[in-house]
Amino acid sequence: MDLAGRTALVTGASGGIGAELSRRLAEAGAAVAVHHRDSEADALAVAEAVRAAGARALVVQADLGEAAAADALIDRVERELGPVDVLAANAGLGQSARWQDVDAEAFDRMYAVNLRAPFLLARRVLPSMAGRGYGRVLFTSSIAALTGGIVGPHYAATKSALHGLTHHLAARVARDGVTVNAIAPALIAETRMLPGEPAELAERIPVGRLGTPAEVADLALAILRNGYVTSKVIAVDGGLYPV
């Protein structure tokens, strides 16, 4: 159950939830690969925080919208940090659009980053995890997968599909000591994906405020530490969607 000495890859780690999760994993004793697409300065700052916590860090750049990026990313992490024990597939797109304005290109780009990339990353690391008898995969979904959300149809559809992927994979690796879960945050402050003004969005939430990356990371760490929790999608939404 201990994360000390493990190697973690956090995608979309340059800010918000990914940055906080990277720091928490480092505090738990894991080496952390800090992935970004085009935010090198922010990723370097996260890596410094990881090192300040006493853990090894690696900054890795990749455009996960490219199909070949997943294998290249894992290759580098394994070469420099070792086999991936914890995959936190957190990177995602969240471009707002009305359903009438979402064309094939926009849908395909959202699909490539939000669904195909998490699958390809998991597909790559799961055999090695199963062979070692330990692994943790955590997908970052969204409450939009359960409600339809307000970002757009392409966003909601890709996040909903992550739930099916979670259940499918979890059932096939559970006996190998590998867990596969998803968290579904809603309206988290200090992220780049808020679909509106924070004060207005906060009025939608029963607790009366936005969530924080720290609150999401709290739950993520609890899931990653627990070998008996698998095939679950857990909302972090201030009571927005009662499940």
Secondary structure as UniProt FT lines:
FT   TURN            4..5
FT   STRAND          7..10
FT   HELIX           16..27
FT   TURN            28..29
FT   STRAND          31..36
FT   HELIX           40..52
FT   TURN            53..54
FT   STRAND          57..61
FT   TURN            64..65
FT   TURN            67..68
FT   HELIX           69..80
FT   STRAND          86..89
FT   HELIX           99..101
FT   HELIX           104..111
FT   HELIX           112..116
FT   HELIX           117..132
FT   STRAND          135..140
FT   HELIX           144..147
FT   HELIX           153..173
FT   HELIX           174..176
FT   STRAND          178..185
FT   TURN            189..190
FT   TURN            192..193
FT   HELIX           198..202
FT   TURN            203..204
FT   TURN            206..207
FT   HELIX           213..225
FT   TURN            227..228
FT   STRAND          233..236
FT   TURN            238..239
//
